[in-house]
C-alpha cells in the first residue's frame, strides 16, 4: 500500500480562497458575461479562487511536507484586503479565459504569493514563473478549438473583501472541467 502511495501523483496548486460575498459578486458578473459570449464555459461557483502557485504533478507522499511549507511561509500573515478591479481576457491576443483582476492596494496579496512561491521553490516543488504575478480570478474558459471575438467586458460591482485562507488543492481533470479537492487549508489572520 505504501508503495502505491509513493508512486501516486497528484496535480496540485496553492490558491487564495474567496469569501462568500466575493464569490456571489463574481457569479453574478460572469452570468452577465455568459449572456454576451455564449461560447464560454463558466468556472463552477465553488471553484472560484486566486491561484498563487501551480505545482503540477507531484508525488502524493509529499503533500504533508508541501502543506507544512505553506503554513510556515504564511505564519501570521494577514488576510489581504482586496477589491474587484476589472474584467480581462487572458491572454489578450488569443484568449483562453475570462478573468477578473483584483485590486491589491496594500500589496499584501503579492507578499503572500511571493512568500509561498519562495517556500515551495526552496523545497523543490515549484518553479516560479518568469512573468509577474497577476492577481486574478478565472471566471470562464474558452473551449478548445473555439476562437472568440473579444469585446469590452462589462464593469464589475464595487466590492472590497478580506481573503480568509490559503489552500493546497488537488485538481482532478474531468470532461466537465476540473474539480478541486482541498488537501490543507491555512487560515490568515484578521
Secondary structure as UniProt FT lines:
FT   HELIX           2..7
FT   STRAND          9..16
FT   HELIX           20..36
FT   TURN            38..39
FT   STRAND          40..42
FT   HELIX           45..47
FT   STRAND          50..59
FT   HELIX           60..62
FT   HELIX           63..73
FT   TURN            74..76
FT   STRAND          81..90
FT   STRAND          97..103
FT   TURN            105..106
FT   HELIX           108..122
FT   TURN            123..124
FT   STRAND          136..142
FT   TURN            144..145
FT   STRAND          160..162
FT   STRAND          165..172
FT   TURN            175..176
FT   STRAND          179..187
//
